[in-house]
Amino acid sequence: MSAVVSVLQNGISNVGSVCNALTFLGVPYEVISDKAKLAKAKILIFPGVGAFGAAMAQLEKENLTQPLKEKILLNWMNLLKM
């Protein structure tokens, strides 16, 4: 069984388009927005945005900045930036 792809919902990017693409490709996924699920994610898609400052502010508001940095720095997952 392949790993489920976790799509990080940051409240500002177009997660729907990413999910539509994954559905079209037949890739199992879940949309996540909390630290606990981020910590367990094996494969993460962090959808890009045109407004980086606004995206970072939203991540800070949701208390996801530090857990995301830890995941990236510790290389615990595949990080796909779209």
N, C-alpha and C positions, 0 to 999 in steps of 0.2 A: 504494500500500500504506500502510495506517495504522500509526502507531507502536504498539509493544507497550507496554502499561501495566506498570510495575514496582510490585510490592506489597512494601513494606518489612516484613520479618519481624523484629520486635524481641523475640521470645521471650515476650511477655506479652499481646499483643492477639489477638483472634480473627481471624486471617488466613484461616482456612478459610471463614468466612462471606462475607468479601469475595471470595474466589476463587469460591465458589459463585455469587454474584451476577454476577460477570463472565462466568462460564461460561454462565449462564442468558441473559445479554444477548448472548452471542456475541463478547465482547471478548477479543482475544488479550492474555495477560498472562504475566508471570514473577514468581516470588517471589525477592526478593534479600535478602542479609544481609551483604554485604561492601562495602568502600569502592570497589573498582574498578567494580563494577556500579552502585553509587550514582552514581559520577561520570559514567557513560555514560547514565543514565536520562533519558529525554525527558519522560515523564509518570509521576508518582509518586503512589501512594496510600499514605499513612501512617496506618494504622488507629488510631483513637482507643482509649483505655483509660480505665477509671474510676479507676485508681490512677496518677496522673501521676508521682509520686515513684518508684514502682517501675519505671515505663516508662523514665524518664530514667536510672535506675541501670543498667538492662539495656543501654540505648544506650551508656552510658559503658563498660560492661564489654566490649562488642563493638567499641569504638573507632569508633563511628558518629556521635557527637555533633558533632564538628568538621566532618566532611565534609557532614553534613546541614545544619548552619548555613551553610556556605559556599554550598551549592546554593540555599538559600532567599534568602540575602542577595544573591547575584549574579543572581537571577532567571533561572536557566538552564533552568527547567522549570515545568510547571504543578504546583502543589501542591494536592492534594485531601485535605482532612482529613475523615475520616469519623468 
